[in-house]
């Protein structure tokens, strides 16, 4: 049970990291403020660093991880691009990123509760990802 929950939690973290990176990539070309752009780039780097840890853990279980669902990724991309086509202000970007962070935080907490038997290292990875998302949401508040 521990191994099964560990793998499932790591897969969800893996999908969340990939979704976060894709979302940041979707908006970076629209950002006007250098400070906001730097916050997003730093957050992307944190996601990628954490992804390396996730991949390392998953490989120990001979698991390839999990990509975000194609539907979720496509819907996110479409909504982002439609909203930015109408208004590509830094305020709109901050709004989109805050919504994405909040959805990620909510999902990760749900997975922590669902996969209670996961090992502590994997739970720590999920908590680190939550903290990264919380930090980004806090950093973009000045742009809302």
The first five atom37 places (N, CA, C, CB, O) and aatype in JSON, in Angstrom:
{
  "aatype": [20, 20, 20, 20, 20, 20, 20, 20, 20, 20, 20, 20, 20, 20, 20, 20, 20, 20, 20, 20, 20, 20, 20, 20, 20, 20, 20, 20, 20, 20, 20, 20, 20, 20, 20, 20, 20, 20, 20, 20, 20, 20, 20, 20, 20, 20, 20, 20, 20, 20, 20, 20, 20, 20, 20, 20, 20, 20, 20, 20, 20, 20, 20, 20, 20, 20, 20, 20, 20, 20, 20, 20, 20, 20, 20, 20, 20, 20, 20, 20, 20, 20, 20, 20, 20, 20, 20, 20, 20, 20, 20, 20, 20, 20, 20, 20, 20, 20, 20, 20, 20, 20, 20, 20, 20, 20, 20, 20, 20, 20, 20, 20, 20, 20, 20, 20, 20, 20, 20, 20, 20, 20, 20, 20, 20, 20, 20, 20, 20, 20, 20, 20, 20, 20, 20, 20, 20, 20, 20, 20, 20, 20, 20, 20],
  "atom_mask": [
    [1, 1, 1, 1, 1],
    [1, 1, 1, 1, 1],
    [1, 1, 1, 1, 1],
    [1, 1, 1, 1, 1],
    [1, 1, 1, 1, 1],
    [1, 1, 1, 1, 1],
    [1, 1, 1, 1, 1],
    [1, 1, 1, 1, 1],
    [1, 1, 1, 1, 1],
    [1, 1, 1, 1, 1],
    [1, 1, 1, 1, 1],
    [1, 1, 1, 1, 1],
    [1, 1, 1, 1, 1],
    [1, 1, 1, 1, 1],
    [1, 1, 1, 1, 1],
    [1, 1, 1, 1, 1],
    [1, 1, 1, 1, 1],
    [1, 1, 1, 1, 1],
    [1, 1, 1, 1, 1],
    [1, 1, 1, 1, 1],
    [1, 1, 1, 1, 1],
    [1, 1, 1, 1, 1],
    [1, 1, 1, 1, 1],
    [1, 1, 1, 1, 1],
    [1, 1, 1, 1, 1],
    [1, 1, 1, 1, 1],
    [1, 1, 1, 1, 1],
    [1, 1, 1, 1, 1],
    [1, 1, 1, 1, 1],
    [1, 1, 1, 1, 1],
    [1, 1, 1, 1, 1],
    [1, 1, 1, 1, 1],
    [1, 1, 1, 1, 1],
    [1, 1, 1, 1, 1],
    [1, 1, 1, 1, 1],
    [1, 1, 1, 1, 1],
    [1, 1, 1, 1, 1],
    [1, 1, 1, 1, 1],
    [1, 1, 1, 1, 1],
    [1, 1, 1, 1, 1],
    [1, 1, 1, 1, 1],
    [1, 1, 1, 1, 1],
    [1, 1, 1, 1, 1],
    [1, 1, 1, 1, 1],
    [1, 1, 1, 1, 1],
    [1, 1, 1, 1, 1],
    [1, 1, 1, 1, 1],
    [1, 1, 1, 1, 1],
    [1, 1, 1, 1, 1],
    [1, 1, 1, 1, 1],
    [1, 1, 1, 1, 1],
    [1, 1, 1, 1, 1],
    [1, 1, 1, 1, 1],
    [1, 1, 1, 1, 1],
    [1, 1, 1, 1, 1],
    [1, 1, 1, 1, 1],
    [1, 1, 1, 1, 1],
    [1, 1, 1, 1, 1],
    [1, 1, 1, 1, 1],
    [1, 1, 1, 1, 1],
    [1, 1, 1, 1, 1],
    [1, 1, 1, 1, 1],
    [1, 1, 1, 1, 1],
    [1, 1, 1, 1, 1],
    [1, 1, 1, 1, 1],
    [1, 1, 1, 1, 1],
    [1, 1, 1, 1, 1],
    [1, 1, 1, 1, 1],
    [1, 1, 1, 1, 1],
    [1, 1, 1, 1, 1],
    [1, 1, 1, 1, 1],
    [1, 1, 1, 1, 1],
    [1, 1, 1, 1, 1],
    [1, 1, 1, 1, 1],
    [1, 1, 1, 1, 1],
    [1, 1, 1, 1, 1],
    [1, 1, 1, 1, 1],
    [1, 1, 1, 1, 1],
    [1, 1, 1, 1, 1],
    [1, 1, 1, 1, 1],
    [1, 1, 1, 1, 1],
    [1, 1, 1, 1, 1],
    [1, 1, 1, 1, 1],
    [1, 1, 1, 1, 1],
    [1, 1, 1, 1, 1],
    [1, 1, 1, 1, 1],
    [1, 1, 1, 1, 1],
    [1, 1, 1, 1, 1],
    [1, 1, 1, 1, 1],
    [1, 1, 1, 1, 1],
    [1, 1, 1, 1, 1],
    [1, 1, 1, 1, 1],
    [1, 1, 1, 1, 1],
    [1, 1, 1, 1, 1],
    [1, 1, 1, 1, 1],
    [1, 1, 1, 1, 1],
    [1, 1, 1, 1, 1],
    [1, 1, 1, 1, 1],
    [1, 1, 1, 1, 1],
    [1, 1, 1, 1, 1],
    [1, 1, 1, 1, 1],
    [1, 1, 1, 1, 1],
    [1, 1, 1, 1, 1],
    [1, 1, 1, 1, 1],
    [1, 1, 1, 1, 1],
    [1, 1, 1, 1, 1],
    [1, 1, 1, 1, 1],
    [1, 1, 1, 1, 1],
    [1, 1, 1, 1, 1],
    [1, 1, 1, 1, 1],
    [1, 1, 1, 1, 1],
    [1, 1, 1, 1, 1],
    [1, 1, 1, 1, 1],
    [1, 1, 1, 1, 1],
    [1, 1, 1, 1, 1],
    [1, 1, 1, 1, 1],
    [1, 1, 1, 1, 1],
    [1, 1, 1, 1, 1],
    [1, 1, 1, 1, 1],
    [1, 1, 1, 1, 1],
    [1, 1, 1, 1, 1],
    [1, 1, 1, 1, 1],
    [1, 1, 1, 1, 1],
    [1, 1, 1, 1, 1],
    [1, 1, 1, 1, 1],
    [1, 1, 1, 1, 1],
    [1, 1, 1, 1, 1],
    [1, 1, 1, 1, 1],
    [1, 1, 1, 1, 1],
    [1, 1, 1, 1, 1],
    [1, 1, 1, 1, 1],
    [1, 1, 1, 1, 1],
    [1, 1, 1, 1, 1],
    [1, 1, 1, 1, 1],
    [1, 1, 1, 1, 1],
    [1, 1, 1, 1, 1],
    [1, 1, 1, 1, 1],
    [1, 1, 1, 1, 1],
    [1, 1, 1, 1, 1],
    [1, 1, 1, 1, 1],
    [1, 1, 1, 1, 1],
    [1, 1, 1, 1, 1],
    [1, 1, 1, 1, 1],
    [1, 1, 1, 1, 1]
  ],
  "atom_positions": [
    [[0.82, -1.2, 0.0], [0.0, 0.0, 0.0], [0.86, 1.26, 0.0], [-0.93, 0.0, 1.2], [0.55, 2.23, -0.69]],
    [[1.96, 1.24, 0.78], [2.82, 2.42, 0.84], [3.39, 2.72, -0.53], [3.96, 2.21, 1.85], [3.36, 3.86, -0.99]],
    [[3.91, 1.69, -1.19], [4.51, 1.91, -2.51], [3.47, 2.4, -3.51], [5.18, 0.63, -3.01], [3.74, 3.29, -4.31]],
    [[2.28, 1.81, -3.49], [1.22, 2.19, -4.4], [0.82, 3.66, -4.2], [0.01, 1.27, -4.21], [0.71, 4.41, -5.18]],
    [[0.6, 4.07, -2.95], [0.24, 5.46, -2.67], [1.38, 6.41, -3.01], [-0.16, 5.62, -1.2], [1.15, 7.52, -3.49]],
    [[2.6, 5.97, -2.76], [3.77, 6.8, -3.07], [3.83, 7.08, -4.57], [5.07, 6.11, -2.6], [4.0, 8.23, -4.98]],
    [[3.68, 6.06, -5.37], [3.73, 6.21, -6.82], [2.59, 7.11, -7.3], [3.67, 4.84, -7.52], [2.8, 7.99, -8.13]],
    [[1.4, 6.89, -6.78], [0.26, 7.7, -7.19], [0.45, 9.17, -6.83], [-1.02, 7.17, -6.55], [0.15, 10.05, -7.63]],
    [[0.96, 9.44, -5.63], [1.2, 10.83, -5.22], [2.28, 11.46, -6.09], [1.61, 10.89, -3.74], [2.14, 12.6, -6.53]],
    [[3.35, 10.73, -6.34], [4.42, 11.26, -7.19], [3.93, 11.53, -8.61], [5.6, 10.27, -7.23], [4.32, 12.53, -9.22]],
    [[3.07, 10.67, -9.13], [2.51, 10.89, -10.47], [1.7, 12.19, -10.51], [1.62, 9.7, -10.89], [1.81, 12.96, -11.46]],
    [[0.9, 12.42, -9.49], [0.09, 13.64, -9.45], [0.98, 14.88, -9.32], [-0.91, 13.59, -8.29], [0.71, 15.91, -9.94]],
    [[2.02, 14.77, -8.54], [2.98, 15.89, -8.43], [3.66, 16.13, -9.78], [4.04, 15.6, -7.35], [3.87, 17.27, -10.18]],
    [[3.99, 15.05, -10.45], [4.62, 15.13, -11.77], [3.73, 15.85, -12.76], [4.96, 13.74, -12.28], [4.18, 16.73, -13.5]],
    [[2.46, 15.47, -12.79], [1.5, 16.13, -13.68], [1.32, 17.59, -13.29], [0.14, 15.39, -13.65], [1.22, 18.46, -14.17]],
    [[1.28, 17.88, -11.99], [1.12, 19.25, -11.53], [2.29, 20.14, -11.91], [0.94, 19.27, -10.05], [2.1, 21.28, -12.32]],
    [[3.49, 19.61, -11.78], [4.69, 20.37, -12.16], [4.66, 20.68, -13.66], [5.98, 19.59, -11.79], [4.93, 21.8, -14.07]],
    [[4.32, 19.68, -14.45], [4.28, 19.88, -15.91], [3.21, 20.9, -16.29], [4.03, 18.54, -16.63], [3.41, 21.72, -17.18]],
    [[2.07, 20.84, -15.62], [0.99, 21.79, -15.89], [1.43, 23.2, -15.5], [-0.29, 21.4, -15.13], [1.14, 24.16, -16.22]],
    [[2.13, 23.32, -14.38], [2.62, 24.62, -13.94], [3.61, 25.22, -14.92], [3.26, 24.5, -12.58], [3.52, 26.41, -15.25]],
    [[4.54, 24.42, -15.39], [5.53, 24.89, -16.36], [4.84, 25.31, -17.66], [6.59, 23.79, -16.64], [5.17, 26.36, -18.22]],
    [[3.9, 24.5, -18.12], [3.18, 24.83, -19.36], [2.4, 26.13, -19.2], [2.23, 23.68, -19.75], [2.35, 26.94, -20.13]],
    [[1.78, 26.33, -18.05], [1.0, 27.54, -17.81], [1.9, 28.78, -17.8], [0.23, 27.43, -16.49], [1.55, 29.82, -18.36]],
    [[3.03, 28.66, -17.17], [3.98, 29.78, -17.16], [4.45, 30.07, -18.57], [5.19, 29.49, -16.24], [4.51, 31.23, -18.98]],
    [[4.78, 29.04, -19.32], [5.21, 29.23, -20.71], [4.13, 29.91, -21.55], [5.58, 27.88, -21.35], [4.43, 30.72, -22.42]],
    [[2.86, 29.58, -21.26], [1.75, 30.16, -22.02], [1.65, 31.67, -21.84], [0.44, 29.52, -21.59], [1.22, 32.37, -22.75]],
    [[2.04, 32.18, -20.67], [1.86, 33.61, -20.4], [3.13, 34.44, -20.53], [1.29, 33.8, -19.04], [3.05, 35.66, -20.67]],
    [[4.29, 33.83, -20.48], [5.54, 34.59, -20.45], [5.68, 35.6, -21.58], [6.7, 33.65, -20.49], [6.19, 36.7, -21.36]],
    [[5.25, 35.26, -22.76], [5.37, 36.16, -23.9], [4.47, 37.38, -23.82], [5.08, 35.41, -25.14], [4.62, 38.32, -24.61]],
    [[3.55, 37.38, -22.88], [2.59, 38.49, -22.74], [2.94, 39.43, -21.58], [1.19, 37.94, -22.54], [2.33, 40.5, -21.45]],
    [[3.91, 39.05, -20.76], [4.23, 39.81, -19.55], [4.93, 41.12, -19.91], [5.11, 38.98, -18.61], [5.83, 41.15, -20.75]],
    [[4.49, 42.19, -19.26], [5.08, 43.51, -19.5], [6.12, 43.88, -18.44], [3.98, 44.58, -19.54], [7.16, 44.44, -18.77]],
    [[5.85, 43.57, -17.2], [6.73, 43.94, -16.09], [7.91, 42.97, -15.97], [5.94, 43.96, -14.77], [7.74, 41.75, -15.99]],
    [[9.1, 43.54, -15.86], [10.29, 42.71, -15.68], [10.24, 41.95, -14.36], [11.56, 43.56, -15.74], [10.68, 40.8, -14.28]],
    [[9.69, 42.58, -13.32], [9.6, 41.9, -12.02], [8.66, 40.71, -12.08], [9.13, 42.88, -10.94], [8.96, 39.64, -11.54]],
    [[7.53, 40.88, -12.74], [6.59, 39.77, -12.88], [7.22, 38.66, -13.72], [5.26, 40.25, -13.52], [7.11, 37.48, -13.39]],
    [[7.87, 39.05, -14.8], [8.52, 38.06, -15.66], [9.57, 37.28, -14.86], [9.18, 38.74, -16.88], [9.66, 36.05, -14.98]],
    [[10.36, 37.98, -14.05], [11.39, 37.31, -13.25], [10.76, 36.36, -12.23], [12.27, 38.35, -12.53], [11.28, 35.27, -12.0]],
    [[9.64, 36.77, -11.62], [8.96, 35.88, -10.67], [8.49, 34.61, -11.35], [7.76, 36.61, -10.03], [8.62, 33.51, -10.8]],
    [[7.95, 34.75, -12.55], [7.48, 33.59, -13.3], [8.64, 32.68, -13.71], [6.7, 34.03, -14.53], [8.54, 31.46, -13.62]],
    [[9.73, 33.29, -14.16], [10.9, 32.5, -14.57], [11.49, 31.75, -13.38], [11.98, 33.42, -15.21], [11.87, 30.59, -13.5]],
    [[11.56, 32.42, -12.22], [12.07, 31.76, -11.01], [11.15, 30.6, -10.6], [12.19, 32.78, -9.86], [11.63, 29.54, -10.22]],
    [[9.87, 30.83, -10.69], [8.92, 29.78, -10.33], [9.04, 28.59, -11.29], [7.48, 30.33, -10.35], [8.98, 27.43, -10.86]],
    [[9.2, 28.88, -12.55], [9.38, 27.81, -13.54], [10.64, 27.0, -13.22], [9.48, 28.4, -14.98], [10.62, 25.77, -13.3]],
    [[11.71, 27.68, -12.85], [12.96, 26.99, -12.49], [12.75, 26.11, -11.25], [14.1, 28.01, -12.24], [13.28, 25.01, -11.17]],
    [[11.98, 26.61, -10.28], [11.68, 25.82, -9.08], [10.88, 24.57, -9.45], [10.89, 26.66, -8.05], [11.14, 23.48, -8.93]],
    [[9.92, 24.74, -10.34], [9.13, 23.59, -10.81], [10.05, 22.56, -11.48], [8.02, 24.05, -11.8], [9.93, 21.36, -11.22]],
    [[10.94, 23.03, -12.33], [11.82, 22.11, -13.06], [12.79, 21.41, -12.12], [12.59, 22.86, -14.14], [13.11, 20.23, -12.32]],
    [[13.27, 22.12, -11.11], [14.16, 21.51, -10.13], [13.42, 20.42, -9.35], [14.72, 22.59, -9.16], [13.95, 19.33, -9.13]],
    [[12.19, 20.72, -8.95], [11.39, 19.74, -8.23], [11.05, 18.56, -9.13], [10.11, 20.39, -7.69], [10.99, 17.42, -8.67]],
    [[10.83, 18.83, -10.42], [10.51, 17.75, -11.35], [11.67, 16.76, -11.45], [10.19, 18.32, -12.74], [11.46, 15.55, -11.59]],
    [[12.9, 17.26, -11.38], [14.06, 16.36, -11.41], [14.03, 15.42, -10.21], [15.39, 17.17, -11.43], [14.35, 14.24, -10.34]],
    [[13.65, 15.93, -9.06], [13.53, 15.11, -7.86], [12.41, 14.08, -8.01], [13.29, 15.99, -6.62], [12.56, 12.91, -7.65]],
    [[11.29, 14.53, -8.56], [10.15, 13.63, -8.79], [10.55, 12.52, -9.76], [8.93, 14.42, -9.34], [10.26, 11.35, -9.51]],
    [[11.19, 12.88, -10.85], [11.61, 11.88, -11.84], [12.57, 10.87, -11.24], [12.26, 12.57, -13.05], [12.5, 9.68, -11.53]],
    [[13.47, 11.36, -10.39], [14.43, 10.47, -9.74], [13.7, 9.46, -8.83], [15.44, 11.29, -8.92], [14.02, 8.27, -8.84]],
    [[12.74, 9.96, -8.07], [11.97, 9.07, -7.19], [11.14, 8.07, -8.0], [11.04, 9.91, -6.29], [11.1, 6.88, -7.68]],
    [[10.49, 8.56, -9.06], [9.68, 7.67, -9.88], [10.52, 6.58, -10.54], [8.93, 8.47, -10.95], [10.09, 5.43, -10.66]],
    [[11.72, 6.94, -10.96], [12.57, 5.94, -11.63], [12.95, 4.81, -10.68], [13.85, 6.61, -12.19], [13.17, 3.68, -11.12]],
    [[13.02, 5.09, -9.39], [13.3, 4.04, -8.41], [12.18, 3.01, -8.36], [13.51, 4.65, -7.02], [12.38, 1.86, -7.97]],
    [[10.98, 3.44, -8.75], [9.83, 2.54, -8.79], [9.57, 2.05, -10.22], [8.58, 3.25, -8.24], [8.56, 1.4, -10.48]],
    [[10.5, 2.36, -11.13], [10.37, 1.97, -12.54], [9.07, 2.52, -13.13], [10.41, 0.44, -12.67], [8.35, 1.81, -13.84]],
    [[8.79, 3.8, -12.83], [7.57, 4.44, -13.3], [7.96, 5.67, -14.11], [6.64, 4.82, -12.12], [8.89, 6.39, -13.76]],
    [[7.23, 5.9, -15.2], [7.53, 7.01, -16.09], [6.84, 8.32, -15.7], [7.13, 6.65, -17.49], [7.11, 9.36, -16.3]],
    [[5.99, 8.29, -14.71], [5.31, 9.5, -14.28], [4.0, 9.68, -15.0], [6.18, 10.7, -14.5], [3.45, 8.76, -15.6]],
    [[3.5, 10.91, -14.93], [2.19, 11.19, -15.49], [2.2, 12.58, -16.1], [1.08, 11.08, -14.4], [2.66, 13.54, -15.49]],
    [[1.69, 12.67, -17.3], [1.52, 13.96, -17.95], [0.14, 14.5, -17.57], [1.67, 13.85, -19.51], [-0.77, 13.73, -17.25]],
    [[-0.01, 15.82, -17.6], [-1.36, 16.36, -17.36], [-2.31, 15.81, -18.42], [-1.35, 17.92, -17.39], [-1.89, 15.48, -19.53]],
    [[-3.57, 15.7, -18.08], [-4.51, 15.17, -19.05], [-4.53, 16.11, -20.27], [-5.93, 15.03, -18.44], [-4.53, 17.33, -20.11]],
    [[-4.54, 15.55, -21.46], [-4.55, 16.39, -22.66], [-5.72, 17.36, -22.68], [-4.6, 15.52, -23.9], [-5.58, 18.49, -23.16]],
    [[-6.86, 16.94, -22.17], [-8.03, 17.81, -22.14], [-7.79, 18.99, -21.2], [-9.27, 17.02, -21.7], [-8.1, 20.13, -21.56]],
    [[-7.26, 18.73, -20.01], [-7.0, 19.81, -19.05], [-5.97, 20.78, -19.62], [-6.51, 19.23, -17.7], [-6.11, 22.0, -19.48]],
    [[-4.95, 20.24, -20.24], [-3.89, 21.08, -20.8], [-4.44, 21.94, -21.95], [-2.72, 20.21, -21.3], [-4.14, 23.13, -22.04]],
    [[-5.22, 21.34, -22.81], [-5.8, 22.06, -23.94], [-6.78, 23.14, -23.46], [-6.52, 21.08, -24.89], [-6.77, 24.26, -23.97]],
    [[-7.62, 22.8, -22.49], [-8.58, 23.76, -21.96], [-7.86, 24.94, -21.31], [-9.53, 23.09, -20.95], [-8.25, 26.09, -21.49]],
    [[-6.82, 24.65, -20.57], [-6.04, 25.71, -19.92], [-5.42, 26.62, -20.97], [-4.95, 25.1, -19.02], [-5.49, 27.85, -20.85]],
    [[-4.83, 26.03, -21.98], [-4.2, 26.81, -23.04], [-5.23, 27.68, -23.76], [-3.48, 25.88, -24.04], [-4.99, 28.86, -24.02]],
    [[-6.38, 27.1, -24.09], [-7.42, 27.84, -24.8], [-7.95, 29.0, -23.95], [-8.59, 26.9, -25.2], [-8.08, 30.12, -24.44]],
    [[-8.24, 28.73, -22.68], [-8.76, 29.78, -21.81], [-7.73, 30.89, -21.64], [-9.16, 29.2, -20.44], [-8.07, 32.08, -21.69]],
    [[-6.49, 30.52, -21.44], [-5.43, 31.52, -21.27], [-5.32, 32.39, -22.51], [-4.08, 30.84, -20.98], [-5.3, 33.61, -22.41]],
    [[-5.26, 31.77, -23.66], [-5.09, 32.54, -24.89], [-6.31, 33.38, -25.24], [-4.78, 31.61, -26.03], [-6.17, 34.49, -25.76]],
    [[-7.5, 32.87, -24.95], [-8.7, 33.67, -25.2], [-8.73, 34.89, -24.28], [-9.97, 32.81, -25.0], [-9.02, 35.99, -24.73]],
    [[-8.44, 34.69, -23.02], [-8.46, 35.81, -22.07], [-7.37, 36.83, -22.38], [-8.31, 35.29, -20.64], [-7.59, 38.03, -22.26]],
    [[-6.2, 36.34, -22.77], [-5.1, 37.26, -23.07], [-5.3, 37.97, -24.41], [-3.78, 36.51, -23.07], [-4.75, 39.05, -24.62]],
    [[-6.08, 37.38, -25.31], [-6.38, 38.05, -26.58], [-7.24, 39.28, -26.33], [-7.1, 37.08, -27.55], [-7.13, 40.28, -27.05]],
    [[-8.08, 39.21, -25.32], [-8.95, 40.34, -24.97], [-8.21, 41.34, -24.09], [-10.22, 39.83, -24.25], [-8.38, 42.55, -24.24]],
    [[-7.39, 40.83, -23.19], [-6.71, 41.69, -22.22], [-5.41, 41.02, -21.81], [-7.62, 41.97, -20.97], [-5.41, 40.07, -21.02]],
    [[-4.3, 41.5, -22.34], [-3.01, 40.87, -22.0], [-2.22, 41.7, -20.99], [-2.18, 40.66, -23.27], [-0.99, 41.76, -21.04]],
    [[-2.94, 42.32, -20.07], [-2.3, 43.12, -19.03], [-1.63, 42.2, -18.0], [-3.32, 44.05, -18.33], [-1.96, 41.02, -17.89]],
    [[-0.7, 42.77, -17.26], [-0.07, 42.01, -16.18], [-1.09, 41.63, -15.12], [1.08, 42.82, -15.55], [-0.96, 40.6, -14.47]],
    [[-2.11, 42.47, -14.94], [-3.17, 42.15, -13.99], [-3.91, 40.87, -14.4], [-4.17, 43.32, -13.87], [-4.21, 40.03, -13.55]],
    [[-4.2, 40.73, -15.67], [-4.89, 39.53, -16.17], [-3.98, 38.31, -16.02], [-5.33, 39.7, -17.66], [-4.45, 37.23, -15.65]],
    [[-2.7, 38.48, -16.3], [-1.75, 37.37, -16.15], [-1.67, 36.95, -14.69], [-0.35, 37.78, -16.68], [-1.68, 35.76, -14.38]],
    [[-1.6, 37.93, -13.78], [-1.55, 37.62, -12.35], [-2.83, 36.9, -11.92], [-1.36, 38.91, -11.53], [-2.79, 35.98, -11.11]],
    [[-3.96, 37.33, -12.46], [-5.23, 36.69, -12.16], [-5.23, 35.23, -12.61], [-6.39, 37.46, -12.82], [-5.63, 34.34, -11.86]],
    [[-4.79, 35.0, -13.83], [-4.74, 33.63, -14.37], [-3.79, 32.75, -13.55], [-4.3, 33.65, -15.84], [-4.1, 31.61, -13.24]],
    [[-2.64, 33.3, -13.21], [-1.65, 32.52, -12.46], [-2.15, 32.22, -11.05], [-0.31, 33.26, -12.41], [-1.92, 31.14, -10.53]],
    [[-2.83, 33.19, -10.44], [-3.38, 32.98, -9.1], [-4.42, 31.86, -9.13], [-4.01, 34.28, -8.56], [-4.43, 30.98, -8.27]],
    [[-5.3, 31.9, -10.12], [-6.31, 30.84, -10.26], [-5.64, 29.48, -10.44], [-7.25, 31.13, -11.45], [-6.06, 28.5, -9.82]],
    [[-4.62, 29.41, -11.28], [-3.91, 28.15, -11.51], [-3.22, 27.65, -10.25], [-2.88, 28.33, -12.62], [-3.28, 26.46, -9.94]],
    [[-2.58, 28.55, -9.53], [-1.92, 28.17, -8.28], [-2.94, 27.63, -7.28], [-1.17, 29.37, -7.67], [-2.71, 26.61, -6.63]],
    [[-4.06, 28.32, -7.16], [-5.09, 27.89, -6.21], [-5.64, 26.51, -6.58], [-6.23, 28.92, -6.15], [-5.89, 25.69, -5.7]],
    [[-5.84, 26.27, -7.86], [-6.32, 24.94, -8.28], [-5.27, 23.88, -7.96], [-6.66, 24.93, -9.79], [-5.61, 22.79, -7.51]],
    [[-4.0, 24.19, -8.2], [-2.93, 23.25, -7.91], [-2.83, 22.94, -6.42], [-1.62, 23.78, -8.41], [-2.69, 21.79, -6.03]],
    [[-2.9, 23.99, -5.6], [-2.83, 23.81, -4.15], [-3.99, 22.94, -3.67], [-2.86, 25.19, -3.44], [-3.79, 22.02, -2.87]],
    [[-5.17, 23.22, -4.16], [-6.35, 22.43, -3.77], [-6.18, 20.97, -4.17], [-7.63, 23.01, -4.43], [-6.42, 20.07, -3.36]],
    [[-5.76, 20.73, -5.4], [-5.58, 19.34, -5.88], [-4.51, 18.62, -5.08], [-5.22, 19.33, -7.37], [-4.71, 17.47, -4.68]],
    [[-3.38, 19.26, -4.86], [-2.29, 18.61, -4.14], [-2.69, 18.26, -2.71], [-1.06, 19.5, -4.14], [-2.33, 17.2, -2.2]],
    [[-3.42, 19.15, -2.06], [-3.88, 18.83, -0.7], [-4.85, 17.66, -0.72], [-4.56, 20.05, -0.07], [-4.82, 16.81, 0.18]],
    [[-5.69, 17.61, -1.74], [-6.61, 16.48, -1.87], [-5.82, 15.17, -2.06], [-7.59, 16.71, -3.05], [-6.16, 14.15, -1.46]],
    [[-4.77, 15.22, -2.89], [-3.97, 14.02, -3.11], [-3.2, 13.61, -1.85], [-3.0, 14.24, -4.27], [-3.03, 12.42, -1.59]],
    [[-2.73, 14.59, -1.08], [-2.07, 14.25, 0.18], [-3.03, 13.52, 1.11], [-1.53, 15.51, 0.87], [-2.64, 12.58, 1.81]],
    [[-4.28, 13.95, 1.13], [-5.29, 13.28, 1.96], [-5.67, 11.91, 1.4], [-6.54, 14.15, 2.08], [-5.93, 10.97, 2.15]],
    [[-5.71, 11.81, 0.08], [-6.11, 10.56, -0.56], [-5.04, 9.48, -0.45], [-6.44, 10.82, -2.01], [-5.36, 8.31, -0.26]],
    [[-3.79, 9.88, -0.58], [-2.67, 8.92, -0.58], [-1.89, 9.01, 0.73], [-1.73, 9.17, -1.8], [-0.69, 9.28, 0.74]],
    [[-2.6, 8.8, 1.82], [-2.02, 8.94, 3.16], [-0.87, 7.96, 3.43], [-3.09, 8.74, 4.2], [0.0, 8.24, 4.24]],
    [[-0.88, 6.84, 2.75], [0.16, 5.83, 2.99], [1.44, 6.1, 2.22], [-0.37, 4.46, 2.64], [2.39, 5.33, 2.33]],
    [[1.48, 7.17, 1.44], [2.7, 7.5, 0.69], [3.86, 7.73, 1.65], [2.47, 8.76, -0.21], [3.66, 8.15, 2.79]],
    [[5.07, 7.46, 1.18], [6.23, 7.66, 2.05], [6.45, 9.15, 2.32], [7.49, 7.05, 1.41], [5.95, 10.01, 1.59]],
    [[7.19, 9.44, 3.37], [7.37, 10.82, 3.83], [8.11, 11.68, 2.81], [8.13, 10.84, 5.15], [7.82, 12.87, 2.68]],
    [[9.04, 11.1, 2.09], [9.78, 11.88, 1.08], [8.83, 12.36, -0.01], [10.93, 11.02, 0.46], [8.93, 13.51, -0.46]],
    [[7.93, 11.53, -0.43], [6.97, 11.9, -1.47], [5.97, 12.93, -0.95], [6.23, 10.66, -1.98], [5.58, 13.85, -1.68]],
    [[5.55, 12.78, 0.29], [4.67, 13.79, 0.89], [5.39, 15.13, 0.97], [4.21, 13.34, 2.3], [4.78, 16.18, 0.75]],
    [[6.68, 15.08, 1.28], [7.47, 16.31, 1.34], [7.55, 16.98, -0.03], [8.9, 16.01, 1.87], [7.49, 18.2, -0.13]],
    [[7.68, 16.19, -1.08], [7.69, 16.74, -2.44], [6.38, 17.46, -2.72], [7.92, 15.61, -3.48], [6.39, 18.58, -3.25]],
    [[5.27, 16.84, -2.38], [3.96, 17.47, -2.59], [3.86, 18.77, -1.79], [2.82, 16.51, -2.18], [3.34, 19.77, -2.3]],
    [[4.34, 18.77, -0.58], [4.3, 19.97, 0.26], [5.21, 21.07, -0.3], [4.71, 19.63, 1.7], [4.88, 22.25, -0.22]],
    [[6.34, 20.67, -0.85], [7.24, 21.66, -1.48], [6.57, 22.27, -2.7], [8.58, 21.01, -1.88], [6.69, 23.47, -2.93]],
    [[5.86, 21.47, -3.47], [5.15, 21.99, -4.64], [4.04, 22.94, -4.2], [4.57, 20.84, -5.49], [3.84, 23.99, -4.82]],
    [[3.34, 22.59, -3.15], [2.31, 23.49, -2.62], [2.94, 24.82, -2.22], [1.59, 22.84, -1.4], [2.4, 25.88, -2.52]],
    [[4.08, 24.76, -1.56], [4.76, 25.99, -1.12], [5.19, 26.84, -2.32], [5.98, 25.64, -0.26], [5.08, 28.07, -2.28]],
    [[5.67, 26.21, -3.37], [6.05, 26.94, -4.59], [4.83, 27.66, -5.17], [6.66, 25.98, -5.66], [4.91, 28.82, -5.56]],
    [[3.7, 26.96, -5.21], [2.47, 27.55, -5.74], [1.99, 28.7, -4.85], [1.37, 26.48, -5.86], [1.55, 29.74, -5.35]],
    [[2.07, 28.52, -3.55], [1.66, 29.58, -2.62], [2.54, 30.81, -2.78], [1.72, 29.07, -1.17], [2.06, 31.94, -2.74]],
    [[3.82, 30.58, -2.95], [4.76, 31.7, -3.11], [4.47, 32.46, -4.4], [6.22, 31.18, -3.12], [4.49, 33.7, -4.39]],
    [[4.21, 31.76, -5.49], [3.91, 32.46, -6.74], [2.61, 33.27, -6.59], [3.78, 31.46, -7.91], [2.56, 34.42, -7.01]],
    [[1.59, 32.67, -6.01], [0.33, 33.39, -5.83], [0.55, 34.65, -5.0], [-0.72, 32.49, -5.16], [-0.05, 35.69, -5.27]],
    [[1.39, 34.57, -3.99], [1.7, 35.73, -3.16], [2.5, 36.77, -3.95], [2.48, 35.3, -1.9], [2.26, 37.97, -3.82]],
    [[3.46, 36.31, -4.76], [4.32, 37.22, -5.5], [3.59, 38.0, -6.58], [5.45, 36.46, -6.13], [4.0, 39.11, -6.92]],
    [[2.52, 37.45, -7.11], [1.81, 38.15, -8.2], [0.67, 39.03, -7.68], [1.25, 37.12, -9.19], [0.02, 39.72, -8.47]],
    [[0.42, 39.02, -6.39], [-0.69, 39.82, -5.83], [-0.59, 41.31, -6.17], [-0.71, 39.66, -4.31], [-1.6, 41.97, -6.41]],
    [[0.61, 41.83, -6.19], [0.8, 43.27, -6.48], [0.33, 43.64, -7.88], [2.28, 43.66, -6.32], [0.14, 44.82, -8.17]],
    [[0.14, 42.66, -8.74], [-0.25, 42.92, -10.12], [-1.74, 42.75, -10.35], [0.51, 42.0, -11.04], [-2.24, 43.08, -11.43]],
    [[-2.46, 42.26, -9.35], [-3.91, 42.02, -9.5], [-4.67, 43.33, -9.61], [-4.46, 41.2, -8.32], [-5.89, 43.33, -9.74]]
  ]
}
